[in-house]
Amino acid sequence: MNNTTQRVDFDGSQGAKLSARLDMPAGIIKAYAIFAHCFTCSKDLHATKRISAELANQGIAVLRFDFTGLGNSKGDFASTNFSSNKEDLLVAANYLREHFEAPSLLIGHSLGGAAVLSIASEIPEVKAVATIGAPSEAAHVVHNFGVKLDEIKDTGEANVSLGGRDFSIRKQFLDDLEANDVLLKVAELKKPLLVLHSPVDQTVGIENATQIFVAAKHPKSFVSLDNIDHLISRDKDADFVSSIISSWATRYVSNDNKANDSETSNDIIVSETGLGKFQNTILAGNHYLLGDEPKSVGGLDSGPSPYDYLAAALGTCTTMTIRMYADFKKYDVGRISVNVSHKKIHAKDCADCHSEERESGGKIDIFERKITVEGLNDEELAEKLLKIADKCPVHKTLEKAAKVETRYA
């Protein structure tokens, strides 16, 4: 099953609605992470999306969001600063804590790296931190303001062009950058740290990585991103970065006990996500799924409905039952597929139902299966396989009706 990306939003530190994406693994979730983007970038920067998706492939769910006033997030960028970015990160961590699971891994790119280094100690669940091309001091971004720097200092505000966009930068932004001592936070981190940096980074020099690495306590690791640009613009480079982070982080953040529990338990664990009206996460062994309802009834349409899953169970069981029988009898049959449709009809209109069912009133559920077996030309064998389909265990459960016992956990 493919990974899924959920659209989410939450209120930021300044009250503005922040736009986010949550990249979820298809299988067991080893850990939750937050990805902090670079200065004036967004959650949708190609490298950010690529790295997050690849981390999801490795079992790490990643929340990436736009800081206040950037990307698709609301709010006034001019009123933000490095400290408000840090507060947004804490809000994001709390969002994961309330709706899914607190982040055990923080990842920061460029100034986002400086931000995660500065707040990691304030999130007790965080077990490891990784930075990509991060500056050793928040004030490093000041060089981006060029000739407008004096104007900002003299008049209190100036419009600065960054990456083809105009931003209003206020003096309070500069003052806040100067007030934040990133290296002091690094020295006090007391969490495993991975520093990734390119020796040819023209935006944030490699000396920044040296300063961060020297200030940090062990365990700490450094990986040189040879011949990789600051924005990690090539897919192969983004994939390399994600593979390094995943391999390194798994040692510290992988919840093996949870994985073992889910793999050995027969329970299906279903929980509301808090997103939309009906969305639920479904953990079946080491498989992660989403359940939802169509938009027409108030859902997000982010996953199959409960009846869709019931129909899928019947269809899956049917193909498996026919395949087991065909293999056992050594029948040479091609690919088996089943189309399942579901509807409710008035019991009195069901010609094939028992008399007591027709007289009961109300409605009954009708599941219709249309079976296709490629290359099947033998009518006698086709009739046999049709009867075998009715021996599917899920079919029997649906027809006999099961008893459901309910209690509080």
C-alpha positions in Angstrom: 0.0 0.0 0.0 1.2 3.5 -0.8 2.0 6.1 1.8 -0.6 8.8 2.4 -0.3 12.5 2.8 -2.9 14.2 4.9 -3.8 17.9 4.7 -4.0 19.3 8.2 -4.0 22.7 9.8 -3.8 24.1 13.3 -3.6 27.4 15.1 0.0 28.8 15.3 1.7 30.6 18.1 0.2 33.9 17.0 -3.3 32.6 16.5 -3.0 32.3 12.7 -4.0 29.1 11.0 -1.0 27.1 9.9 -1.1 24.9 6.8 0.6 21.5 7.2 1.0 18.1 5.6 1.4 14.8 7.4 3.2 12.1 5.4 2.2 8.8 6.8 3.8 5.4 6.3 1.7 2.6 4.7 3.0 0.1 7.3 4.1 0.3 10.9 4.9 3.7 12.2 8.4 3.7 13.8 8.2 7.3 15.0 6.7 10.7 14.4 8.9 13.6 13.2 8.6 17.3 12.5 10.4 18.9 9.5 11.2 22.6 9.9 11.8 24.3 6.5 14.4 26.8 5.6 14.1 30.7 5.9 11.2 32.1 3.8 10.8 28.6 2.2 7.7 26.4 2.7 6.6 22.9 3.5 6.2 22.4 -0.2 9.8 23.0 -1.2 10.7 20.1 -3.5 13.4 18.8 -1.2 11.2 19.0 1.9 8.4 17.0 0.2 10.9 14.5 -1.2 12.7 13.9 2.0 9.5 13.6 4.0 8.0 11.1 1.5 11.1 9.0 1.6 11.2 9.0 5.4 7.6 7.9 5.3 8.7 5.0 3.1 11.1 4.1 5.9 8.3 4.1 8.6 8.7 7.6 9.9 5.6 9.8 9.8 6.6 13.4 9.1 4.7 16.6 9.8 5.8 19.5 7.7 4.1 22.9 8.0 4.5 26.5 6.9 5.6 28.9 9.6 3.3 31.9 10.2 3.0 34.2 7.2 4.7 31.8 4.8 3.5 29.3 2.2 -0.2 28.6 2.7 -0.2 29.6 6.4 -2.1 32.7 7.5 -0.7 35.5 9.5 1.7 38.5 8.9 5.3 37.5 8.2 6.5 41.0 9.2 5.3 40.4 12.8 7.1 37.1 13.1 10.7 36.4 14.1 12.9 33.5 15.1 11.3 33.2 18.5 7.8 32.9 17.0 9.1 30.2 14.6 10.3 28.3 17.7 6.8 28.7 19.2 5.2 27.5 16.1 7.3 24.3 16.3 6.2 23.8 19.9 2.6 24.2 18.8 3.2 21.7 16.0 4.7 19.2 18.5 1.6 19.6 20.7 -0.7 19.0 17.8 1.0 15.7 17.1 0.9 14.9 20.8 -2.8 15.5 21.0 -3.9 13.9 17.8 -1.3 11.2 17.0 1.8 10.8 19.0 4.4 13.3 20.2 7.4 13.7 17.9 10.5 11.7 18.8 12.5 13.2 15.9 13.1 16.8 14.9 14.5 17.6 11.4 15.5 21.2 10.4 16.7 22.6 7.1 18.8 25.7 7.2 17.3 28.2 9.6 14.8 25.5 10.4 17.7 23.5 11.7 18.7 26.3 14.0 15.1 26.4 15.2 14.9 22.7 16.1 18.2 22.9 17.9 16.9 25.7 20.0 13.6 24.0 21.1 14.5 20.3 21.2 15.1 20.4 24.9 11.6 21.8 25.4 9.9 18.7 23.9 10.5 15.9 26.4 9.5 13.1 23.9 12.2 14.1 21.4 14.9 11.5 21.3 17.0 12.7 18.4 17.7 15.8 16.3 18.9 16.1 12.7 19.9 19.3 10.9 20.6 19.9 7.2 22.7 22.9 6.2 21.9 24.7 9.5 23.6 27.9 10.6 25.3 28.0 14.0 23.7 31.3 14.8 20.2 32.5 13.9 21.6 35.9 12.9 23.3 34.2 9.9 20.3 35.0 7.8 21.0 38.8 8.1 23.3 38.6 5.1 20.3 38.0 2.9 19.1 41.5 3.6 22.0 43.1 1.8 21.8 46.9 1.3 18.5 47.0 3.1 20.1 46.2 6.4 20.9 49.8 7.2 17.4 50.9 6.2 15.9 48.3 8.6 18.1 49.5 11.4 17.5 53.2 10.7 13.8 53.3 9.9 12.6 50.1 11.7 11.4 48.3 8.6 12.2 47.7 4.9 11.0 45.5 2.0 13.5 42.8 1.1 13.4 40.6 -2.0 14.2 37.0 -1.1 13.9 34.2 -3.6 11.9 36.3 -6.0 9.4 37.4 -3.3 9.1 40.6 -1.3 9.1 40.4 2.5 8.7 43.2 5.0 11.5 42.9 7.6 11.3 44.8 10.8 14.0 45.7 13.3 12.5 43.5 15.9 13.3 40.6 13.6 17.0 41.5 13.7 17.0 42.1 17.4 15.4 38.7 18.0 17.9 36.9 15.8 20.8 38.5 17.8 19.1 37.5 21.1 19.0 33.8 20.3 22.2 31.8 21.1 21.9 28.6 19.1 25.3 27.2 20.2 24.3 27.6 23.8 21.2 25.5 23.2 23.3 22.9 21.3 25.7 22.6 24.2 22.7 21.9 26.5 20.9 19.6 24.1 21.7 16.3 25.7 20.1 14.4 22.8 21.7 12.5 19.9 22.5 14.9 17.1 23.1 14.3 13.4 24.6 17.2 11.4 24.4 17.0 7.6 26.1 19.8 5.6 27.6 20.3 2.2 31.2 21.5 1.9 30.1 23.4 -1.2 27.1 25.1 0.4 27.2 28.7 -0.8 24.4 29.8 1.4 25.4 28.5 4.8 29.1 27.8 4.9 30.5 24.5 6.1 32.2 26.2 9.1 28.7 26.4 10.7 28.5 22.6 10.8 31.9 22.6 12.5 30.8 25.0 15.2 27.6 23.1 15.8 29.4 19.7 16.0 32.1 21.0 18.4 29.5 22.6 20.7 27.4 19.4 20.8 28.0 16.6 23.3 28.1 12.9 22.3 26.4 11.0 20.8 26.8 13.2 17.7 27.4 12.4 14.1 28.4 14.4 11.0 27.8 13.5 7.3 29.3 15.5 4.5 26.8 16.1 1.7 29.4 16.1 -1.0 28.5 18.1 -4.1 25.0 18.9 -2.9 23.6 22.4 -3.1 21.9 24.2 -0.1 18.3 23.6 -1.3 19.0 19.9 -2.2 17.5 20.4 -5.6 18.2 17.0 -7.1 16.0 14.0 -6.3 18.9 11.7 -5.8 20.4 14.0 -3.3 17.2 14.3 -1.3 16.8 10.5 -1.3 20.4 10.2 0.0 19.7 12.7 2.8 16.5 10.8 3.8 18.2 7.5 3.8 21.0 8.8 6.1 18.5 10.4 8.5 16.3 7.3 8.6 19.2 4.8 9.2 20.7 7.0 11.9 17.4 7.9 13.6 16.0 4.4 13.8 18.7 3.6 16.4 17.2 6.2 18.7 13.5 6.7 17.9 12.1 3.4 16.6 9.4 2.1 18.9 10.2 -1.6 18.7 7.9 -2.5 21.5 4.9 -1.0 19.7 5.9 -2.7 16.5 6.2 -6.1 18.2 2.9 -5.6 20.0 1.0 -4.7 16.8 2.6 -7.6 14.9 1.7 -10.2 17.5 -1.8 -8.9 18.4 -4.9 -9.9 16.6 -6.6 -6.7 17.5 -7.4 -4.0 14.9 -6.8 -0.6 16.6 -9.0 2.2 15.3 -8.7 5.7 16.6 -10.0 9.1 15.6 -7.4 11.5 14.2 -9.3 14.7 15.1 -9.1 15.7 11.4 -12.5 16.2 9.8 -15.6 14.7 11.2 -15.0 11.0 10.6 -11.4 10.3 9.8 -9.8 7.4 11.7 -6.5 5.6 11.7 -6.6 1.9 11.5 -3.6 -0.2 12.7 -3.8 -3.8 11.6 -0.7 -5.7 12.5 2.1 -3.7 10.8 -0.3 -2.1 8.3 -1.5 1.5 8.6 -4.8 2.4 7.0 -7.2 5.3 7.0 -11.0 5.1 7.3 -13.3 7.9 6.4 -16.6 8.9 4.7 -17.2 10.6 1.4 -17.4 14.4 1.3 -21.1 14.2 0.5 -21.8 13.1 4.0 -19.4 15.3 5.8 -16.1 13.3 5.6 -12.8 14.1 4.0 -12.9 11.2 1.6 -9.3 10.4 2.8 -10.0 6.6 3.0 -12.5 3.9 2.4 -15.8 3.9 4.4 -16.6 1.2 6.9 -18.8 -0.6 4.3 -16.1 -0.2 1.7 -13.8 -2.1 4.0 -16.5 -4.7 4.6 -16.9 -5.2 0.9 -13.1 -5.3 0.5 -13.0 -8.1 3.1 -15.6 -10.1 1.2 -13.8 -9.6 -2.1 -10.4 -10.4 -0.7 -11.6 -13.5 1.1 -13.3 -14.7 -2.1 -10.2 -14.5 -4.3 -8.1 -16.2 -1.6 -10.6 -19.1 -1.2 -10.9 -19.7 -4.9 -7.1 -19.6 -5.3 -6.5 -22.0 -2.4 -9.1 -24.5 -4.0 -7.7 -24.1 -7.5 -4.1 -24.7 -6.3 -5.1 -27.6 -4.2 -6.9 -29.3 -7.1 -4.1 -28.2 -9.5 -6.4 -26.3 -11.7 -4.6 -24.1 -14.1 -6.6 -20.8 -13.7 -5.5 -17.3 -14.4 -5.8 -14.1 -12.3 -8.8 -14.0 -10.1 -10.6 -10.7 -9.4 -13.9 -9.8 -7.7 -16.1 -6.7 -8.0 -18.2 -6.2 -4.9 -21.1 -3.8 -4.6 -23.2 -3.1 -1.6 -26.7 -1.7 -1.2 -29.6 -1.8 1.3 -33.1 -2.8 0.1 -36.4 -3.4 1.8 -36.6 -6.9 3.1 -40.0 -7.5 1.3 -38.3 -6.8 -2.0 -35.6 -9.5 -1.6 -36.8 -12.4 -3.7 -34.0 -14.7 -2.6 -34.4 -14.1 1.1 -36.1 -16.4 3.6 -39.7 -15.8 4.3 -39.0 -14.7 7.9 -36.5 -12.2 6.6 -39.0 -10.7 4.1 -41.6 -10.5 6.8 -39.3 -8.8 9.3 -39.7 -5.4 7.8 -36.9 -2.8 7.6 -34.0 -3.1 5.3 -31.3 -5.8 4.7 -27.8 -5.5 3.2 -27.1 -7.0 -0.2 -23.5 -7.7 -1.3 -23.2 -8.6 -5.0 -20.0 -10.3 -6.2 -19.0 -10.4 -9.8 -16.1 -12.9 -10.2 -13.6 -12.9 -13.1 -11.1 -15.7 -13.7 -8.8 -15.1 -16.6 -8.5 -17.9 -19.1 -11.4 -19.9 -17.7 -13.3 -21.6 -20.5 -14.5 -24.8 -18.8 -18.2 -24.3 -17.8 -18.1 -27.2 -15.3 -15.0 -25.8 -13.5 -16.6 -22.3 -13.6 -19.6 -23.7 -11.8 -17.4 -25.4 -9.2 -15.5 -22.2 -8.5 -18.7 -20.3 -8.1 -19.8 -22.7 -5.3 -16.4 -22.5 -3.7 -16.7 -18.8 -3.5 -19.7 -19.3 -1.2 -17.4 -21.2 1.2 -15.3 -18.0 1.8 -15.2 -17.5 5.6 -16.2 -13.8 5.4 -19.1 -14.8 3.3 -20.3 -17.3 5.9 -19.8 -14.7 8.7 -22.0 -12.2 6.8 -24.7 -14.7 6.1 -24.8 -16.2 9.5 -24.5 -12.9 11.4 -22.0 -12.6 14.2 -22.3 -11.6 17.8 -20.5 -8.4 18.7 -19.5 -8.0 22.4 -18.9 -4.4 23.5 -17.3 -3.1 26.7 -15.2 -0.2 27.9 -11.4 -0.7 27.7 
